[in-house]
Amino acid sequence: MLPETLHRQATEAARRGGQSMGEFVRRAVEHAITAPPDGTAMRRRRVAIRKLLAFADDAPRGPRDLATNHDKYIYGERTKKR
């Protein structure tokens, strides 16, 4: 249920657009769901990415085989018993 003022505004907008109220609401909901983020959200995202990349540049370098042998570096060398 929409508040009275919002319902009246939506009804008028639907009428101006030559749409039923149902079609107007469906399109409005679809737009709200699929629209790209506003400029503020995009700016925040870009700032966060820049900060993460700057942090990564300053991070110490690990061994070249860290991704492959991460268990060795986390748990240490282990000999397999058979």
PDB file with SEQRES, HELIX, SHEET and CRYST1 records, atoms N, CA, C and O in Angstrom:
SEQRES   1 A   82  MET LEU PRO GLU THR LEU HIS ARG GLN ALA THR GLU ALA          
SEQRES   2 A   82  ALA ARG ARG GLY GLY GLN SER MET GLY GLU PHE VAL ARG          
SEQRES   3 A   82  ARG ALA VAL GLU HIS ALA ILE THR ALA PRO PRO ASP GLY          
SEQRES   4 A   82  THR ALA MET ARG ARG ARG ARG VAL ALA ILE ARG LYS LEU          
SEQRES   5 A   82  LEU ALA PHE ALA ASP ASP ALA PRO ARG GLY PRO ARG ASP          
SEQRES   6 A   82  LEU ALA THR ASN HIS ASP LYS TYR ILE TYR GLY GLU ARG          
SEQRES   7 A   82  THR LYS LYS ARG                                              
HELIX    1 AA1 GLU A    4  ARG A   16  1                                  13    
HELIX    2 AA2 MET A   21  THR A   34  1                                  14    
HELIX    3 AA3 GLY A   39  ASP A   58  1                                  20    
HELIX    4 AA4 HIS A   70  TYR A   75  1                                   6    
CRYST1    1.000    1.000    1.000  90.00  90.00  90.00 P 1           1          
ATOM      1  N   MET A   1       0.841  -1.171   0.000  1.00  0.00           N  
ATOM      2  CA  MET A   1       0.000   0.000   0.000  1.00  0.00           C  
ATOM      3  C   MET A   1       0.891   1.241   0.000  1.00  0.00           C  
ATOM      4  O   MET A   1       1.804   1.370   0.816  1.00  0.00           O  
ATOM      5  N   LEU A   2       0.610   2.135  -0.917  1.00  0.00           N  
ATOM      6  CA  LEU A   2       1.378   3.372  -1.011  1.00  0.00           C  
ATOM      7  C   LEU A   2       0.725   4.465  -0.175  1.00  0.00           C  
ATOM      8  O   LEU A   2      -0.500   4.503  -0.063  1.00  0.00           O  
ATOM      9  N   PRO A   3       1.513   5.343   0.405  1.00  0.00           N  
ATOM     10  CA  PRO A   3       0.928   6.510   1.064  1.00  0.00           C  
ATOM     11  C   PRO A   3       0.103   7.305   0.042  1.00  0.00           C  
ATOM     12  O   PRO A   3       0.389   7.270  -1.154  1.00  0.00           O  
ATOM     13  N   GLU A   4      -0.899   8.005   0.512  1.00  0.00           N  
ATOM     14  CA  GLU A   4      -1.847   8.694  -0.368  1.00  0.00           C  
ATOM     15  C   GLU A   4      -1.157   9.630  -1.359  1.00  0.00           C  
ATOM     16  O   GLU A   4      -1.467   9.609  -2.550  1.00  0.00           O  
ATOM     17  N   THR A   5      -0.235  10.440  -0.881  1.00  0.00           N  
ATOM     18  CA  THR A   5       0.445  11.403  -1.759  1.00  0.00           C  
ATOM     19  C   THR A   5       1.249  10.682  -2.837  1.00  0.00           C  
ATOM     20  O   THR A   5       1.199  11.063  -4.006  1.00  0.00           O  
ATOM     21  N   LEU A   6       1.991   9.641  -2.451  1.00  0.00           N  
ATOM     22  CA  LEU A   6       2.789   8.894  -3.412  1.00  0.00           C  
ATOM     23  C   LEU A   6       1.890   8.176  -4.421  1.00  0.00           C  
ATOM     24  O   LEU A   6       2.209   8.115  -5.608  1.00  0.00           O  
ATOM     25  N   HIS A   7       0.785   7.642  -3.951  1.00  0.00           N  
ATOM     26  CA  HIS A   7      -0.159   6.963  -4.847  1.00  0.00           C  
ATOM     27  C   HIS A   7      -0.711   7.948  -5.881  1.00  0.00           C  
ATOM     28  O   HIS A   7      -0.812   7.624  -7.064  1.00  0.00           O  
ATOM     29  N   ARG A   8      -1.061   9.131  -5.433  1.00  0.00           N  
ATOM     30  CA  ARG A   8      -1.592  10.151  -6.343  1.00  0.00           C  
ATOM     31  C   ARG A   8      -0.538  10.546  -7.380  1.00  0.00           C  
ATOM     32  O   ARG A   8      -0.847  10.670  -8.565  1.00  0.00           O  
ATOM     33  N   GLN A   9       0.703  10.741  -6.937  1.00  0.00           N  
ATOM     34  CA  GLN A   9       1.776  11.112  -7.864  1.00  0.00           C  
ATOM     35  C   GLN A   9       2.050   9.998  -8.867  1.00  0.00           C  
ATOM     36  O   GLN A   9       2.273  10.264 -10.048  1.00  0.00           O  
ATOM     37  N   ALA A  10       2.033   8.751  -8.400  1.00  0.00           N  
ATOM     38  CA  ALA A  10       2.272   7.624  -9.297  1.00  0.00           C  
ATOM     39  C   ALA A  10       1.134   7.488 -10.297  1.00  0.00           C  
ATOM     40  O   ALA A  10       1.375   7.204 -11.471  1.00  0.00           O  
ATOM     41  N   THR A  11      -0.084   7.682  -9.858  1.00  0.00           N  
ATOM     42  CA  THR A  11      -1.243   7.600 -10.749  1.00  0.00           C  
ATOM     43  C   THR A  11      -1.158   8.661 -11.838  1.00  0.00           C  
ATOM     44  O   THR A  11      -1.421   8.385 -13.009  1.00  0.00           O  
ATOM     45  N   GLU A  12      -0.789   9.875 -11.445  1.00  0.00           N  
ATOM     46  CA  GLU A  12      -0.654  10.969 -12.420  1.00  0.00           C  
ATOM     47  C   GLU A  12       0.475  10.683 -13.411  1.00  0.00           C  
ATOM     48  O   GLU A  12       0.328  10.924 -14.609  1.00  0.00           O  
ATOM     49  N   ALA A  13       1.607  10.167 -12.908  1.00  0.00           N  
ATOM     50  CA  ALA A  13       2.736   9.859 -13.786  1.00  0.00           C  
ATOM     51  C   ALA A  13       2.369   8.744 -14.763  1.00  0.00           C  
ATOM     52  O   ALA A  13       2.755   8.788 -15.931  1.00  0.00           O  
ATOM     53  N   ALA A  14       1.626   7.746 -14.286  1.00  0.00           N  
ATOM     54  CA  ALA A  14       1.187   6.650 -15.165  1.00  0.00           C  
ATOM     55  C   ALA A  14       0.261   7.188 -16.246  1.00  0.00           C  
ATOM     56  O   ALA A  14       0.383   6.825 -17.416  1.00  0.00           O  
ATOM     57  N   ARG A  15      -0.659   8.048 -15.850  1.00  0.00           N  
ATOM     58  CA  ARG A  15      -1.609   8.624 -16.816  1.00  0.00           C  
ATOM     59  C   ARG A  15      -0.873   9.449 -17.866  1.00  0.00           C  
ATOM     60  O   ARG A  15      -1.168   9.343 -19.056  1.00  0.00           O  
ATOM     61  N   ARG A  16       0.086  10.271 -17.432  1.00  0.00           N  
ATOM     62  CA  ARG A  16       0.867  11.080 -18.375  1.00  0.00           C  
ATOM     63  C   ARG A  16       1.638  10.200 -19.349  1.00  0.00           C  
ATOM     64  O   ARG A  16       1.815  10.563 -20.512  1.00  0.00           O  
ATOM     65  N   GLY A  17       2.101   9.031 -18.871  1.00  0.00           N  
ATOM     66  CA  GLY A  17       2.865   8.130 -19.723  1.00  0.00           C  
ATOM     67  C   GLY A  17       1.996   7.178 -20.523  1.00  0.00           C  
ATOM     68  O   GLY A  17       2.505   6.340 -21.267  1.00  0.00           O  
ATOM     69  N   GLY A  18       0.681   7.304 -20.370  1.00  0.00           N  
ATOM     70  CA  GLY A  18      -0.228   6.431 -21.098  1.00  0.00           C  
ATOM     71  C   GLY A  18      -0.139   4.972 -20.651  1.00  0.00           C  
ATOM     72  O   GLY A  18      -0.323   4.056 -21.452  1.00  0.00           O  
ATOM     73  N   GLN A  19       0.144   4.768 -19.365  1.00  0.00           N  
ATOM     74  CA  GLN A  19       0.288   3.421 -18.822  1.00  0.00           C  
ATOM     75  C   GLN A  19      -0.755   3.171 -17.745  1.00  0.00           C  
ATOM     76  O   GLN A  19      -1.306   4.098 -17.151  1.00  0.00           O  
ATOM     77  N   SER A  20      -1.005   1.889 -17.514  1.00  0.00           N  
ATOM     78  CA  SER A  20      -1.829   1.540 -16.361  1.00  0.00           C  
ATOM     79  C   SER A  20      -0.971   1.718 -15.117  1.00  0.00           C  
ATOM     80  O   SER A  20       0.255   1.784 -15.207  1.00  0.00           O  
ATOM     81  N   MET A  21      -1.607   1.795 -13.973  1.00  0.00           N  
ATOM     82  CA  MET A  21      -0.875   1.916 -12.716  1.00  0.00           C  
ATOM     83  C   MET A  21       0.002   0.677 -12.515  1.00  0.00           C  
ATOM     84  O   MET A  21       1.140   0.794 -12.061  1.00  0.00           O  
ATOM     85  N   GLY A  22      -0.518  -0.500 -12.847  1.00  0.00           N  
ATOM     86  CA  GLY A  22       0.262  -1.732 -12.701  1.00  0.00           C  
ATOM     87  C   GLY A  22       1.520  -1.718 -13.550  1.00  0.00           C  
ATOM     88  O   GLY A  22       2.594  -2.092 -13.079  1.00  0.00           O  
ATOM     89  N   GLU A  23       1.395  -1.286 -14.807  1.00  0.00           N  
ATOM     90  CA  GLU A  23       2.553  -1.216 -15.699  1.00  0.00           C  
ATOM     91  C   GLU A  23       3.558  -0.197 -15.189  1.00  0.00           C  
ATOM     92  O   GLU A  23       4.766  -0.432 -15.228  1.00  0.00           O  
ATOM     93  N   PHE A  24       3.059   0.933 -14.712  1.00  0.00           N  
ATOM     94  CA  PHE A  24       3.944   1.968 -14.171  1.00  0.00           C  
ATOM     95  C   PHE A  24       4.744   1.424 -12.985  1.00  0.00           C  
ATOM     96  O   PHE A  24       5.954   1.633 -12.900  1.00  0.00           O  
ATOM     97  N   VAL A  25       4.070   0.736 -12.084  1.00  0.00           N  
ATOM     98  CA  VAL A  25       4.738   0.185 -10.898  1.00  0.00           C  
ATOM     99  C   VAL A  25       5.740  -0.893 -11.307  1.00  0.00           C  
ATOM    100  O   VAL A  25       6.855  -0.915 -10.786  1.00  0.00           O  
ATOM    101  N   ARG A  26       5.370  -1.792 -12.232  1.00  0.00           N  
ATOM    102  CA  ARG A  26       6.307  -2.828 -12.690  1.00  0.00           C  
ATOM    103  C   ARG A  26       7.569  -2.210 -13.278  1.00  0.00           C  
ATOM    104  O   ARG A  26       8.680  -2.649 -12.981  1.00  0.00           O  
ATOM    105  N   ARG A  27       7.394  -1.193 -14.108  1.00  0.00           N  
ATOM    106  CA  ARG A  27       8.570  -0.553 -14.716  1.00  0.00           C  
ATOM    107  C   ARG A  27       9.422   0.175 -13.678  1.00  0.00           C  
ATOM    108  O   ARG A  27      10.650   0.169 -13.755  1.00  0.00           O  
ATOM    109  N   ALA A  28       8.759   0.799 -12.711  1.00  0.00           N  
ATOM    110  CA  ALA A  28       9.500   1.502 -11.659  1.00  0.00           C  
ATOM    111  C   ALA A  28      10.316   0.519 -10.816  1.00  0.00           C  
ATOM    112  O   ALA A  28      11.469   0.788 -10.477  1.00  0.00           O  
ATOM    113  N   VAL A  29       9.711  -0.616 -10.484  1.00  0.00           N  
ATOM    114  CA  VAL A  29      10.421  -1.628  -9.701  1.00  0.00           C  
ATOM    115  C   VAL A  29      11.575  -2.200 -10.518  1.00  0.00           C  
ATOM    116  O   VAL A  29      12.679  -2.359  -9.998  1.00  0.00           O  
ATOM    117  N   GLU A  30      11.335  -2.507 -11.779  1.00  0.00           N  
ATOM    118  CA  GLU A  30      12.395  -3.036 -12.640  1.00  0.00           C  
ATOM    119  C   GLU A  30      13.551  -2.052 -12.741  1.00  0.00           C  
ATOM    120  O   GLU A  30      14.716  -2.443 -12.671  1.00  0.00           O  
ATOM    121  N   HIS A  31      13.229  -0.786 -12.905  1.00  0.00           N  
ATOM    122  CA  HIS A  31      14.276   0.241 -12.986  1.00  0.00           C  
ATOM    123  C   HIS A  31      15.066   0.314 -11.680  1.00  0.00           C  
ATOM    124  O   HIS A  31      16.292   0.428 -11.703  1.00  0.00           O  
ATOM    125  N   ALA A  32      14.377   0.249 -10.550  1.00  0.00           N  
ATOM    126  CA  ALA A  32      15.054   0.325  -9.253  1.00  0.00           C  
ATOM    127  C   ALA A  32      15.998  -0.852  -9.056  1.00  0.00           C  
ATOM    128  O   ALA A  32      17.045  -0.713  -8.423  1.00  0.00           O  
ATOM    129  N   ILE A  33      15.635  -1.994  -9.589  1.00  0.00           N  
ATOM    130  CA  ILE A  33      16.447  -3.197  -9.414  1.00  0.00           C  
ATOM    131  C   ILE A  33      17.619  -3.231 -10.389  1.00  0.00           C  
ATOM    132  O   ILE A  33      18.714  -3.656 -10.019  1.00  0.00           O  
ATOM    133  N   THR A  34      17.409  -2.792 -11.625  1.00  0.00           N  
ATOM    134  CA  THR A  34      18.436  -2.949 -12.656  1.00  0.00           C  
ATOM    135  C   THR A  34      19.261  -1.700 -12.925  1.00  0.00           C  
ATOM    136  O   THR A  34      20.266  -1.777 -13.632  1.00  0.00           O  
ATOM    137  N   ALA A  35      18.872  -0.571 -12.392  1.00  0.00           N  
ATOM    138  CA  ALA A  35      19.598   0.677 -12.667  1.00  0.00           C  
ATOM    139  C   ALA A  35      21.001   0.607 -12.075  1.00  0.00           C  
ATOM    140  O   ALA A  35      21.193   0.056 -10.992  1.00  0.00           O  
ATOM    141  N   PRO A  36      21.979   1.165 -12.783  1.00  0.00           N  
ATOM    142  CA  PRO A  36      23.331   1.190 -12.220  1.00  0.00           C  
ATOM    143  C   PRO A  36      23.356   2.077 -10.978  1.00  0.00           C  
ATOM    144  O   PRO A  36      22.506   2.953 -10.819  1.00  0.00           O  
ATOM    145  N   PRO A  37      24.333   1.847 -10.098  1.00  0.00           N  
ATOM    146  CA  PRO A  37      24.422   2.664  -8.889  1.00  0.00           C  
ATOM    147  C   PRO A  37      24.576   4.141  -9.234  1.00  0.00           C  
ATOM    148  O   PRO A  37      25.100   4.493 -10.291  1.00  0.00           O  
ATOM    149  N   ASP A  38      24.116   4.988  -8.340  1.00  0.00           N  
ATOM    150  CA  ASP A  38      24.237   6.427  -8.596  1.00  0.00           C  
ATOM    151  C   ASP A  38      25.705   6.855  -8.528  1.00  0.00           C  
ATOM    152  O   ASP A  38      26.573   6.059  -8.170  1.00  0.00           O  
ATOM    153  N   GLY A  39      25.967   8.076  -8.864  1.00  0.00           N  
ATOM    154  CA  GLY A  39      27.335   8.586  -8.917  1.00  0.00           C  
ATOM    155  C   GLY A  39      28.065   8.493  -7.594  1.00  0.00           C  
ATOM    156  O   GLY A  39      29.267   8.229  -7.564  1.00  0.00           O  
ATOM    157  N   THR A  40      27.344   8.709  -6.486  1.00  0.00           N  
ATOM    158  CA  THR A  40      27.984   8.654  -5.172  1.00  0.00           C  
ATOM    159  C   THR A  40      28.504   7.255  -4.893  1.00  0.00           C  
ATOM    160  O   THR A  40      29.629   7.094  -4.419  1.00  0.00           O  
ATOM    161  N   ALA A  41      27.703   6.247  -5.179  1.00  0.00           N  
ATOM    162  CA  ALA A  41      28.131   4.866  -4.949  1.00  0.00           C  
ATOM    163  C   ALA A  41      29.317   4.523  -5.836  1.00  0.00           C  
ATOM    164  O   ALA A  41      30.247   3.845  -5.398  1.00  0.00           O  
ATOM    165  N   MET A  42      29.291   4.980  -7.066  1.00  0.00           N  
ATOM    166  CA  MET A  42      30.403   4.703  -7.983  1.00  0.00           C  
ATOM    167  C   MET A  42      31.688   5.373  -7.491  1.00  0.00           C  
ATOM    168  O   MET A  42      32.763   4.776  -7.544  1.00  0.00           O  
ATOM    169  N   ARG A  43      31.571   6.615  -7.014  1.00  0.00           N  
ATOM    170  CA  ARG A  43      32.758   7.305  -6.499  1.00  0.00           C  
ATOM    171  C   ARG A  43      33.313   6.578  -5.284  1.00  0.00           C  
ATOM    172  O   ARG A  43      34.527   6.411  -5.171  1.00  0.00           O  
ATOM    173  N   ARG A  44      32.451   6.144  -4.374  1.00  0.00           N  
ATOM    174  CA  ARG A  44      32.909   5.404  -3.192  1.00  0.00           C  
ATOM    175  C   ARG A  44      33.600   4.112  -3.601  1.00  0.00           C  
ATOM    176  O   ARG A  44      34.629   3.743  -3.034  1.00  0.00           O  
ATOM    177  N   ARG A  45      33.035   3.428  -4.584  1.00  0.00           N  
ATOM    178  CA  ARG A  45      33.627   2.176  -5.059  1.00  0.00           C  
ATOM    179  C   ARG A  45      35.015   2.431  -5.641  1.00  0.00           C  
ATOM    180  O   ARG A  45      35.952   1.681  -5.365  1.00  0.00           O  
ATOM    181  N   ARG A  46      35.151   3.492  -6.449  1.00  0.00           N  
ATOM    182  CA  ARG A  46      36.459   3.808  -7.045  1.00  0.00           C  
ATOM    183  C   ARG A  46      37.489   4.159  -5.976  1.00  0.00           C  
ATOM    184  O   ARG A  46      38.643   3.740  -6.061  1.00  0.00           O  
ATOM    185  N   VAL A  47      37.069   4.932  -4.961  1.00  0.00           N  
ATOM    186  CA  VAL A  47      37.981   5.302  -3.872  1.00  0.00           C  
ATOM    187  C   VAL A  47      38.428   4.053  -3.120  1.00  0.00           C  
ATOM    188  O   VAL A  47      39.608   3.907  -2.800  1.00  0.00           O  
ATOM    189  N   ALA A  48      37.498   3.163  -2.839  1.00  0.00           N  
ATOM    190  CA  ALA A  48      37.840   1.928  -2.120  1.00  0.00           C  
ATOM    191  C   ALA A  48      38.808   1.079  -2.927  1.00  0.00           C  
ATOM    192  O   ALA A  48      39.754   0.521  -2.372  1.00  0.00           O  
ATOM    193  N   ILE A  49      38.585   0.977  -4.215  1.00  0.00           N  
ATOM    194  CA  ILE A  49      39.479   0.191  -5.064  1.00  0.00           C  
ATOM    195  C   ILE A  49      40.873   0.806  -5.091  1.00  0.00           C  
ATOM    196  O   ILE A  49      41.872   0.093  -5.004  1.00  0.00           O  
ATOM    197  N   ARG A  50      40.939   2.131  -5.211  1.00  0.00           N  
ATOM    198  CA  ARG A  50      42.253   2.790  -5.210  1.00  0.00           C  
ATOM    199  C   ARG A  50      42.998   2.543  -3.901  1.00  0.00           C  
ATOM    200  O   ARG A  50      44.204   2.296  -3.906  1.00  0.00           O  
ATOM    201  N   LYS A  51      42.277   2.612  -2.776  1.00  0.00           N  
ATOM    202  CA  LYS A  51      42.911   2.380  -1.472  1.00  0.00           C  
ATOM    203  C   LYS A  51      43.410   0.941  -1.363  1.00  0.00           C  
ATOM    204  O   LYS A  51      44.508   0.701  -0.862  1.00  0.00           O  
ATOM    205  N   LEU A  52      42.613  -0.011  -1.828  1.00  0.00           N  
ATOM    206  CA  LEU A  52      43.043  -1.409  -1.787  1.00  0.00           C  
ATOM    207  C   LEU A  52      44.274  -1.645  -2.660  1.00  0.00           C  
ATOM    208  O   LEU A  52      45.194  -2.358  -2.262  1.00  0.00           O  
ATOM    209  N   LEU A  53      44.288  -1.048  -3.841  1.00  0.00           N  
ATOM    210  CA  LEU A  53      45.441  -1.207  -4.719  1.00  0.00           C  
ATOM    211  C   LEU A  53      46.690  -0.565  -4.127  1.00  0.00           C  
ATOM    212  O   LEU A  53      47.788  -1.105  -4.257  1.00  0.00           O  
ATOM    213  N   ALA A  54      46.524   0.596  -3.472  1.00  0.00           N  
ATOM    214  CA  ALA A  54      47.667   1.247  -2.828  1.00  0.00           C  
ATOM    215  C   ALA A  54      48.187   0.381  -1.688  1.00  0.00           C  
ATOM    216  O   ALA A  54      49.397   0.258  -1.499  1.00  0.00           O  
ATOM    217  N   PHE A  55      47.276  -0.218  -0.933  1.00  0.00           N  
ATOM    218  CA  PHE A  55      47.674  -1.114   0.147  1.00  0.00           C  
ATOM    219  C   PHE A  55      48.434  -2.312  -0.408  1.00  0.00           C  
ATOM    220  O   PHE A  55      49.458  -2.714   0.144  1.00  0.00           O  
ATOM    221  N   ALA A  56      47.937  -2.876  -1.488  1.00  0.00           N  
ATOM    222  CA  ALA A  56      48.593  -4.040  -2.092  1.00  0.00           C  
ATOM    223  C   ALA A  56      49.997  -3.691  -2.567  1.00  0.00           C  
ATOM    224  O   ALA A  56      50.908  -4.513  -2.472  1.00  0.00           O  
ATOM    225  N   ASP A  57      50.177  -2.475  -3.079  1.00  0.00           N  
ATOM    226  CA  ASP A  57      51.505  -2.064  -3.536  1.00  0.00           C  
ATOM    227  C   ASP A  57      52.491  -1.976  -2.380  1.00  0.00           C  
ATOM    228  O   ASP A  57      53.684  -2.224  -2.561  1.00  0.00           O  
ATOM    229  N   ASP A  58      51.997  -1.622  -1.184  1.00  0.00           N  
ATOM    230  CA  ASP A  58      52.869  -1.472  -0.024  1.00  0.00           C  
ATOM    231  C   ASP A  58      53.054  -2.774   0.750  1.00  0.00           C  
ATOM    232  O   ASP A  58      53.908  -2.850   1.633  1.00  0.00           O  
ATOM    233  N   ALA A  59      52.276  -3.779   0.435  1.00  0.00           N  
ATOM    234  CA  ALA A  59      52.361  -5.045   1.168  1.00  0.00           C  
ATOM    235  C   ALA A  59      53.678  -5.743   0.859  1.00  0.00           C  
ATOM    236  O   ALA A  59      54.194  -5.654  -0.255  1.00  0.00           O  
ATOM    237  N   PRO A  60      54.218  -6.441   1.863  1.00  0.00           N  
ATOM    238  CA  PRO A  60      55.468  -7.165   1.601  1.00  0.00           C  
ATOM    239  C   PRO A  60      55.232  -8.278   0.584  1.00  0.00           C  
ATOM    240  O   PRO A  60      54.144  -8.846   0.498  1.00  0.00           O  
ATOM    241  N   ARG A  61      56.258  -8.566  -0.166  1.00  0.00           N  
ATOM    242  CA  ARG A  61      56.160  -9.621  -1.172  1.00  0.00           C  
ATOM    243  C   ARG A  61      56.378 -10.971  -0.498  1.00  0.00           C  
ATOM    244  O   ARG A  61      57.241 -11.114   0.369  1.00  0.00           O  
ATOM    245  N   GLY A  62      55.608 -11.930  -0.896  1.00  0.00           N  
ATOM    246  CA  GLY A  62      55.749 -13.282  -0.362  1.00  0.00           C  
ATOM    247  C   GLY A  62      56.531 -14.151  -1.324  1.00  0.00           C  
ATOM    248  O   GLY A  62      56.996 -13.681  -2.362  1.00  0.00           O  
ATOM    249  N   PRO A  63      56.671 -15.396  -0.983  1.00  0.00           N  
ATOM    250  CA  PRO A  63      57.363 -16.324  -1.879  1.00  0.00           C  
ATOM    251  C   PRO A  63      56.615 -16.457  -3.196  1.00  0.00           C  
ATOM    252  O   PRO A  63      55.391 -16.326  -3.238  1.00  0.00           O  
ATOM    253  N   ARG A  64      57.330 -16.712  -4.241  1.00  0.00           N  
ATOM    254  CA  ARG A  64      56.710 -16.816  -5.564  1.00  0.00           C  
ATOM    255  C   ARG A  64      55.765 -18.010  -5.668  1.00  0.00           C  
ATOM    256  O   ARG A  64      54.840 -17.992  -6.480  1.00  0.00           O  
ATOM    257  N   ASP A  65      55.980 -19.037  -4.869  1.00  0.00           N  
ATOM    258  CA  ASP A  65      55.138 -20.223  -4.942  1.00  0.00           C  
ATOM    259  C   ASP A  65      54.080 -20.269  -3.834  1.00  0.00           C  
ATOM    260  O   ASP A  65      53.562 -21.341  -3.519  1.00  0.00           O  
ATOM    261  N   LEU A  66      53.765 -19.135  -3.254  1.00  0.00           N  
ATOM    262  CA  LEU A  66      52.822 -19.100  -2.135  1.00  0.00           C  
ATOM    263  C   LEU A  66      51.458 -19.675  -2.510  1.00  0.00           C  
ATOM    264  O   LEU A  66      50.876 -20.433  -1.734  1.00  0.00           O  
ATOM    265  N   ALA A  67      50.946 -19.328  -3.675  1.00  0.00           N  
ATOM    266  CA  ALA A  67      49.627 -19.826  -4.073  1.00  0.00           C  
ATOM    267  C   ALA A  67      49.636 -21.344  -4.223  1.00  0.00           C  
ATOM    268  O   ALA A  67      48.674 -22.012  -3.845  1.00  0.00           O  
ATOM    269  N   THR A  68      50.693 -21.876  -4.760  1.00  0.00           N  
ATOM    270  CA  THR A  68      50.780 -23.319  -4.994  1.00  0.00           C  
ATOM    271  C   THR A  68      51.049 -24.085  -3.699  1.00  0.00           C  
ATOM    272  O   THR A  68      50.450 -25.133  -3.459  1.00  0.00           O  
ATOM    273  N   ASN A  69      51.942 -23.567  -2.876  1.00  0.00           N  
ATOM    274  CA  ASN A  69      52.381 -24.284  -1.669  1.00  0.00           C  
ATOM    275  C   ASN A  69      51.936 -23.599  -0.385  1.00  0.00           C  
ATOM    276  O   ASN A  69      52.683 -23.567   0.594  1.00  0.00           O  
ATOM    277  N   HIS A  70      50.722 -23.049  -0.382  1.00  0.00           N  
ATOM    278  CA  HIS A  70      50.256 -22.298   0.790  1.00  0.00           C  
ATOM    279  C   HIS A  70      50.229 -23.149   2.055  1.00  0.00           C  
ATOM    280  O   HIS A  70      50.508 -22.630   3.136  1.00  0.00           O  
ATOM    281  N   ASP A  71      49.903 -24.437   1.957  1.00  0.00           N  
ATOM    282  CA  ASP A  71      49.891 -25.298   3.147  1.00  0.00           C  
ATOM    283  C   ASP A  71      51.273 -25.368   3.791  1.00  0.00           C  
ATOM    284  O   ASP A  71      51.400 -25.370   5.015  1.00  0.00           O  
ATOM    285  N   LYS A  72      52.295 -25.425   2.960  1.00  0.00           N  
ATOM    286  CA  LYS A  72      53.678 -25.479   3.464  1.00  0.00           C  
ATOM    287  C   LYS A  72      53.971 -24.241   4.309  1.00  0.00           C  
ATOM    288  O   LYS A  72      54.608 -24.340   5.358  1.00  0.00           O  
ATOM    289  N   TYR A  73      53.505 -23.075   3.852  1.00  0.00           N  
ATOM    290  CA  TYR A  73      53.792 -21.830   4.565  1.00  0.00           C  
ATOM    291  C   TYR A  73      52.874 -21.628   5.773  1.00  0.00           C  
ATOM    292  O   TYR A  73      53.250 -20.959   6.736  1.00  0.00           O  
ATOM    293  N   ILE A  74      51.699 -22.192   5.722  1.00  0.00           N  
ATOM    294  CA  ILE A  74      50.773 -22.056   6.857  1.00  0.00           C  
ATOM    295  C   ILE A  74      51.098 -23.062   7.948  1.00  0.00           C  
ATOM    296  O   ILE A  74      51.188 -22.705   9.122  1.00  0.00           O  
ATOM    297  N   TYR A  75      51.273 -24.320   7.558  1.00  0.00           N  
ATOM    298  CA  TYR A  75      51.435 -25.395   8.531  1.00  0.00           C  
ATOM    299  C   TYR A  75      52.874 -25.865   8.695  1.00  0.00           C  
ATOM    300  O   TYR A  75      53.177 -26.609   9.628  1.00  0.00           O  
ATOM    301  N   GLY A  76      53.755 -25.446   7.812  1.00  0.00           N  
ATOM    302  CA  GLY A  76      55.151 -25.878   7.875  1.00  0.00           C  
ATOM    303  C   GLY A  76      55.351 -27.156   7.072  1.00  0.00           C  
ATOM    304  O   GLY A  76      54.400 -27.745   6.557  1.00  0.00           O  
ATOM    305  N   GLU A  77      56.582 -27.560   6.981  1.00  0.00           N  
ATOM    306  CA  GLU A  77      56.922 -28.790   6.255  1.00  0.00           C  
ATOM    307  C   GLU A  77      56.383 -29.987   7.027  1.00  0.00           C  
ATOM    308  O   GLU A  77      56.533 -30.069   8.246  1.00  0.00           O  
ATOM    309  N   ARG A  78      55.769 -30.894   6.324  1.00  0.00           N  
ATOM    310  CA  ARG A  78      55.296 -32.122   6.956  1.00  0.00           C  
ATOM    311  C   ARG A  78      55.732 -33.281   6.090  1.00  0.00           C  
ATOM    312  O   ARG A  78      55.692 -33.217   4.862  1.00  0.00           O  
ATOM    313  N   THR A  79      56.131 -34.301   6.731  1.00  0.00           N  
ATOM    314  CA  THR A  79      56.475 -35.498   5.979  1.00  0.00           C  
ATOM    315  C   THR A  79      55.268 -36.393   5.952  1.00  0.00           C  
ATOM    316  O   THR A  79      54.564 -36.535   6.951  1.00  0.00           O  
ATOM    317  N   LYS A  80      55.032 -36.989   4.827  1.00  0.00           N  
ATOM    318  CA  LYS A  80      53.889 -37.877   4.683  1.00  0.00           C  
ATOM    319  C   LYS A  80      54.252 -39.258   5.193  1.00  0.00           C  
ATOM    320  O   LYS A  80      55.290 -39.817   4.836  1.00  0.00           O  
ATOM    321  N   LYS A  81      53.385 -39.798   6.031  1.00  0.00           N  
ATOM    322  CA  LYS A  81      53.584 -41.167   6.501  1.00  0.00           C  
ATOM    323  C   LYS A  81      52.745 -42.091   5.642  1.00  0.00           C  
ATOM    324  O   LYS A  81      51.597 -41.791   5.313  1.00  0.00           O  
ATOM    325  N   ARG A  82      53.330 -43.202   5.290  1.00  0.00           N  
ATOM    326  CA  ARG A  82      52.587 -44.158   4.466  1.00  0.00           C  
ATOM    327  C   ARG A  82      52.362 -45.421   5.207  1.00  0.00           C  
ATOM    328  O   ARG A  82      51.751 -46.349   4.674  1.00  0.00           O  
TER     329      ARG A  82                                                      
END                                                                             
